[in-house]
Amino acid sequence: MKFKITAFSFTADEQPICDQNPGKSMFISYDGTVSPCINLALGGPSEFLGSPVHFPTIRYGNVLENNIDNLWESKTCLSYRIRFQNRDKIYGNVLA
């Protein structure tokens, strides 16, 4: 069995997309609920770079009730994938 292990920095830094990249992956919770990432699965208040933020709760559906391929192609999932692609593109243009 192979596992991918990632070590994350304890110091927050600004980047266009987190390492989990919700544009290319999904978070599946213990109950089968599918979301862009763990932060958006849970939603709620947090902090980033010293400023308060509030994450919305975003769910594509549930793998126990829907085919995962259908959830990946759902309108909500597609809108988030496009959002992250655009964010990365804009960030690249700013640095250019």
N, C-alpha and C positions, 0 to 999 in steps of 0.2 A: 504494500500500500504506500502511495506517495502523498505527502502533505506539502503544501506551499506555506512557508512561514515568512511573515513580513514583520520587520521591526520598525515601529513608528517612533518618530521624534517626540520627546516630552515637551518640546517648545513649539507652539503653533506658528505657522508661517502662512502667508497669504499665497494661494495658488488657485488657478482657475477651476480645477477639478481635483477632488481628493483621490487618494491612491486606490480606493475601492471603485472609482469611476462608474457611477450609476448609468452612464451612457452605454456601458458594455457589460454590466452585470446587474443582478438583482439580489435582494436580501430576502431570504425565506425564514420566517420565524418558526418557533416550535409548533405553532398551531396551523402552519401551512399558509399563513398570510404572506403575500408577496408585496414588497415595497422597493423603491429605488435603493435605499440604504437603511442601516439601523437607525440613523438619526431621524429620517422621515417616517420610519415604521412606528416609532414611539412618539415623535413630535414633542412639542413643549418648549419651555424656556431653556436657554443655554447661554454660553458666553463664547465670543470669538475675538481674539486680539484685544481683550479688555473691555469689549462692548457687549451689552446684552443683545441677544437675538432670540427669535421665537421660530422654531421649526414647525411647519404644518405637518399634519399626519396625512401621509399619502399611501394609498393601498391600491394595487392593481387588481386584486382578487385573492383567491385562495386555491392552492394547488390540489387540495382535497376535493374541490368542486369544479375546477376548470383545468384544462390542459395547459401546461406551462408555456407551450408554443403560442397558444391563443392569448395568454396573459402578456407575453413579450410583444405581440403584435397589437395589443389593445390600444385604443386611442390615448388613454392616460400615459401608458408606458412610452408610446411613440413620442408624445409631446415632451416627456422628460428626456428621452434620448436626444431629440433634436435640440432641446434647450442646452444640454451639456456639450453637444457638438458645436453649437453657436458660441457658447462661452469660451471654449478652447480656441476657436477661430479668432474671436475678437481679441483675446489675450495675446495670441501670436502676432496679430496685426499691430498691437500697441508696442510690442517689443521690437518689431521690425524697423 
